[in-house]
């Protein structure tokens, strides 16, 4: 059950970082003048993929260890 919880929370966090309609991207657009799409897709895309892989491995490890 802990693996599912970790997967859900990290998935939500990765989604928030990778969408141009999140509050973070919109605030960044307002304060810096950069487009929200540039911030979400160009800057955060590699970050999102990296943490998707890491959180998947973490969730799988927790599931395997706890079962």
Chimera marker file (.cmm) of the C-alpha trace (Angstrom):
<marker_set name="trace">
<marker id="1" x="0.000" y="0.000" z="0.000" r="1" g="1" b="0" radius="0.5"/>
<marker id="2" x="2.918" y="2.357" z="0.682" r="1" g="1" b="0" radius="0.5"/>
<marker id="3" x="4.233" y="1.839" z="-2.858" r="1" g="1" b="0" radius="0.5"/>
<marker id="4" x="0.904" y="2.951" z="-4.296" r="1" g="1" b="0" radius="0.5"/>
<marker id="5" x="0.891" y="6.031" z="-2.078" r="1" g="1" b="0" radius="0.5"/>
<marker id="6" x="4.413" y="6.965" z="-3.130" r="1" g="1" b="0" radius="0.5"/>
<marker id="7" x="3.514" y="6.465" z="-6.789" r="1" g="1" b="0" radius="0.5"/>
<marker id="8" x="0.420" y="8.644" z="-6.518" r="1" g="1" b="0" radius="0.5"/>
<marker id="9" x="2.128" y="11.507" z="-4.698" r="1" g="1" b="0" radius="0.5"/>
<marker id="10" x="5.217" y="11.561" z="-6.896" r="1" g="1" b="0" radius="0.5"/>
<marker id="11" x="3.085" y="11.261" z="-10.030" r="1" g="1" b="0" radius="0.5"/>
<marker id="12" x="1.082" y="14.276" z="-8.935" r="1" g="1" b="0" radius="0.5"/>
<marker id="13" x="4.264" y="16.236" z="-8.236" r="1" g="1" b="0" radius="0.5"/>
<marker id="14" x="5.778" y="15.379" z="-11.608" r="1" g="1" b="0" radius="0.5"/>
<marker id="15" x="2.553" y="16.365" z="-13.351" r="1" g="1" b="0" radius="0.5"/>
<marker id="16" x="2.483" y="19.719" z="-11.593" r="1" g="1" b="0" radius="0.5"/>
<marker id="17" x="6.085" y="20.423" z="-12.615" r="1" g="1" b="0" radius="0.5"/>
<marker id="18" x="5.500" y="19.401" z="-16.237" r="1" g="1" b="0" radius="0.5"/>
<marker id="19" x="2.334" y="21.238" z="-17.175" r="1" g="1" b="0" radius="0.5"/>
<marker id="20" x="2.262" y="24.825" z="-18.429" r="1" g="1" b="0" radius="0.5"/>
<marker id="21" x="-1.043" y="25.437" z="-16.628" r="1" g="1" b="0" radius="0.5"/>
<marker id="22" x="0.242" y="24.833" z="-13.099" r="1" g="1" b="0" radius="0.5"/>
<marker id="23" x="0.524" y="27.676" z="-10.637" r="1" g="1" b="0" radius="0.5"/>
<marker id="24" x="4.316" y="27.369" z="-10.631" r="1" g="1" b="0" radius="0.5"/>
<marker id="25" x="4.611" y="27.823" z="-14.394" r="1" g="1" b="0" radius="0.5"/>
<marker id="26" x="2.085" y="30.648" z="-14.503" r="1" g="1" b="0" radius="0.5"/>
<marker id="27" x="3.793" y="32.527" z="-11.676" r="1" g="1" b="0" radius="0.5"/>
<marker id="28" x="7.156" y="32.028" z="-13.347" r="1" g="1" b="0" radius="0.5"/>
<marker id="29" x="5.691" y="33.433" z="-16.556" r="1" g="1" b="0" radius="0.5"/>
<marker id="30" x="4.316" y="36.459" z="-14.759" r="1" g="1" b="0" radius="0.5"/>
<marker id="31" x="7.470" y="37.306" z="-12.792" r="1" g="1" b="0" radius="0.5"/>
<marker id="32" x="10.158" y="36.533" z="-15.398" r="1" g="1" b="0" radius="0.5"/>
<marker id="33" x="8.414" y="37.152" z="-18.702" r="1" g="1" b="0" radius="0.5"/>
<marker id="34" x="9.307" y="33.710" z="-20.058" r="1" g="1" b="0" radius="0.5"/>
<marker id="35" x="6.488" y="31.721" z="-21.614" r="1" g="1" b="0" radius="0.5"/>
<marker id="36" x="4.874" y="29.085" z="-19.373" r="1" g="1" b="0" radius="0.5"/>
<marker id="37" x="5.275" y="26.564" z="-22.176" r="1" g="1" b="0" radius="0.5"/>
<marker id="38" x="9.017" y="27.226" z="-22.314" r="1" g="1" b="0" radius="0.5"/>
<marker id="39" x="9.294" y="26.803" z="-18.556" r="1" g="1" b="0" radius="0.5"/>
<marker id="40" x="7.260" y="23.615" z="-18.475" r="1" g="1" b="0" radius="0.5"/>
<marker id="41" x="8.408" y="21.851" z="-21.612" r="1" g="1" b="0" radius="0.5"/>
<marker id="42" x="11.966" y="23.036" z="-22.186" r="1" g="1" b="0" radius="0.5"/>
<marker id="43" x="13.201" y="23.524" z="-18.623" r="1" g="1" b="0" radius="0.5"/>
<marker id="44" x="11.229" y="20.890" z="-16.738" r="1" g="1" b="0" radius="0.5"/>
<marker id="45" x="10.933" y="18.117" z="-19.329" r="1" g="1" b="0" radius="0.5"/>
<marker id="46" x="14.229" y="16.412" z="-18.493" r="1" g="1" b="0" radius="0.5"/>
<marker id="47" x="13.539" y="16.929" z="-14.787" r="1" g="1" b="0" radius="0.5"/>
<marker id="48" x="10.129" y="15.283" z="-15.174" r="1" g="1" b="0" radius="0.5"/>
<marker id="49" x="11.499" y="12.288" z="-17.083" r="1" g="1" b="0" radius="0.5"/>
<marker id="50" x="14.337" y="11.789" z="-14.597" r="1" g="1" b="0" radius="0.5"/>
<marker id="51" x="12.059" y="11.833" z="-11.589" r="1" g="1" b="0" radius="0.5"/>
<marker id="52" x="9.485" y="9.667" z="-13.342" r="1" g="1" b="0" radius="0.5"/>
<marker id="53" x="12.124" y="6.955" z="-13.663" r="1" g="1" b="0" radius="0.5"/>
<marker id="54" x="13.417" y="7.456" z="-10.117" r="1" g="1" b="0" radius="0.5"/>
<marker id="55" x="9.976" y="7.455" z="-8.519" r="1" g="1" b="0" radius="0.5"/>
<marker id="56" x="8.969" y="4.373" z="-10.504" r="1" g="1" b="0" radius="0.5"/>
<marker id="57" x="12.035" y="2.536" z="-9.225" r="1" g="1" b="0" radius="0.5"/>
<marker id="58" x="11.365" y="3.687" z="-5.673" r="1" g="1" b="0" radius="0.5"/>
<marker id="59" x="7.713" y="2.605" z="-5.807" r="1" g="1" b="0" radius="0.5"/>
<marker id="60" x="8.609" y="-0.784" z="-7.282" r="1" g="1" b="0" radius="0.5"/>
<marker id="61" x="11.273" y="-1.322" z="-4.624" r="1" g="1" b="0" radius="0.5"/>
<marker id="62" x="8.858" y="-0.469" z="-1.820" r="1" g="1" b="0" radius="0.5"/>
<marker id="63" x="6.269" y="-2.875" z="-3.237" r="1" g="1" b="0" radius="0.5"/>
<marker id="64" x="8.806" y="-5.687" z="-3.602" r="1" g="1" b="0" radius="0.5"/>
<marker id="65" x="10.303" y="-5.203" z="-0.145" r="1" g="1" b="0" radius="0.5"/>
<marker id="66" x="6.957" y="-4.927" z="1.642" r="1" g="1" b="0" radius="0.5"/>
<marker id="67" x="5.422" y="-8.024" z="0.040" r="1" g="1" b="0" radius="0.5"/>
<link id1="1" id2="2" r="1" g="1" b="0" radius="0.2"/>
<link id1="2" id2="3" r="1" g="1" b="0" radius="0.2"/>
<link id1="3" id2="4" r="1" g="1" b="0" radius="0.2"/>
<link id1="4" id2="5" r="1" g="1" b="0" radius="0.2"/>
<link id1="5" id2="6" r="1" g="1" b="0" radius="0.2"/>
<link id1="6" id2="7" r="1" g="1" b="0" radius="0.2"/>
<link id1="7" id2="8" r="1" g="1" b="0" radius="0.2"/>
<link id1="8" id2="9" r="1" g="1" b="0" radius="0.2"/>
<link id1="9" id2="10" r="1" g="1" b="0" radius="0.2"/>
<link id1="10" id2="11" r="1" g="1" b="0" radius="0.2"/>
<link id1="11" id2="12" r="1" g="1" b="0" radius="0.2"/>
<link id1="12" id2="13" r="1" g="1" b="0" radius="0.2"/>
<link id1="13" id2="14" r="1" g="1" b="0" radius="0.2"/>
<link id1="14" id2="15" r="1" g="1" b="0" radius="0.2"/>
<link id1="15" id2="16" r="1" g="1" b="0" radius="0.2"/>
<link id1="16" id2="17" r="1" g="1" b="0" radius="0.2"/>
<link id1="17" id2="18" r="1" g="1" b="0" radius="0.2"/>
<link id1="18" id2="19" r="1" g="1" b="0" radius="0.2"/>
<link id1="19" id2="20" r="1" g="1" b="0" radius="0.2"/>
<link id1="20" id2="21" r="1" g="1" b="0" radius="0.2"/>
<link id1="21" id2="22" r="1" g="1" b="0" radius="0.2"/>
<link id1="22" id2="23" r="1" g="1" b="0" radius="0.2"/>
<link id1="23" id2="24" r="1" g="1" b="0" radius="0.2"/>
<link id1="24" id2="25" r="1" g="1" b="0" radius="0.2"/>
<link id1="25" id2="26" r="1" g="1" b="0" radius="0.2"/>
<link id1="26" id2="27" r="1" g="1" b="0" radius="0.2"/>
<link id1="27" id2="28" r="1" g="1" b="0" radius="0.2"/>
<link id1="28" id2="29" r="1" g="1" b="0" radius="0.2"/>
<link id1="29" id2="30" r="1" g="1" b="0" radius="0.2"/>
<link id1="30" id2="31" r="1" g="1" b="0" radius="0.2"/>
<link id1="31" id2="32" r="1" g="1" b="0" radius="0.2"/>
<link id1="32" id2="33" r="1" g="1" b="0" radius="0.2"/>
<link id1="33" id2="34" r="1" g="1" b="0" radius="0.2"/>
<link id1="34" id2="35" r="1" g="1" b="0" radius="0.2"/>
<link id1="35" id2="36" r="1" g="1" b="0" radius="0.2"/>
<link id1="36" id2="37" r="1" g="1" b="0" radius="0.2"/>
<link id1="37" id2="38" r="1" g="1" b="0" radius="0.2"/>
<link id1="38" id2="39" r="1" g="1" b="0" radius="0.2"/>
<link id1="39" id2="40" r="1" g="1" b="0" radius="0.2"/>
<link id1="40" id2="41" r="1" g="1" b="0" radius="0.2"/>
<link id1="41" id2="42" r="1" g="1" b="0" radius="0.2"/>
<link id1="42" id2="43" r="1" g="1" b="0" radius="0.2"/>
<link id1="43" id2="44" r="1" g="1" b="0" radius="0.2"/>
<link id1="44" id2="45" r="1" g="1" b="0" radius="0.2"/>
<link id1="45" id2="46" r="1" g="1" b="0" radius="0.2"/>
<link id1="46" id2="47" r="1" g="1" b="0" radius="0.2"/>
<link id1="47" id2="48" r="1" g="1" b="0" radius="0.2"/>
<link id1="48" id2="49" r="1" g="1" b="0" radius="0.2"/>
<link id1="49" id2="50" r="1" g="1" b="0" radius="0.2"/>
<link id1="50" id2="51" r="1" g="1" b="0" radius="0.2"/>
<link id1="51" id2="52" r="1" g="1" b="0" radius="0.2"/>
<link id1="52" id2="53" r="1" g="1" b="0" radius="0.2"/>
<link id1="53" id2="54" r="1" g="1" b="0" radius="0.2"/>
<link id1="54" id2="55" r="1" g="1" b="0" radius="0.2"/>
<link id1="55" id2="56" r="1" g="1" b="0" radius="0.2"/>
<link id1="56" id2="57" r="1" g="1" b="0" radius="0.2"/>
<link id1="57" id2="58" r="1" g="1" b="0" radius="0.2"/>
<link id1="58" id2="59" r="1" g="1" b="0" radius="0.2"/>
<link id1="59" id2="60" r="1" g="1" b="0" radius="0.2"/>
<link id1="60" id2="61" r="1" g="1" b="0" radius="0.2"/>
<link id1="61" id2="62" r="1" g="1" b="0" radius="0.2"/>
<link id1="62" id2="63" r="1" g="1" b="0" radius="0.2"/>
<link id1="63" id2="64" r="1" g="1" b="0" radius="0.2"/>
<link id1="64" id2="65" r="1" g="1" b="0" radius="0.2"/>
<link id1="65" id2="66" r="1" g="1" b="0" radius="0.2"/>
<link id1="66" id2="67" r="1" g="1" b="0" radius="0.2"/>
</marker_set>
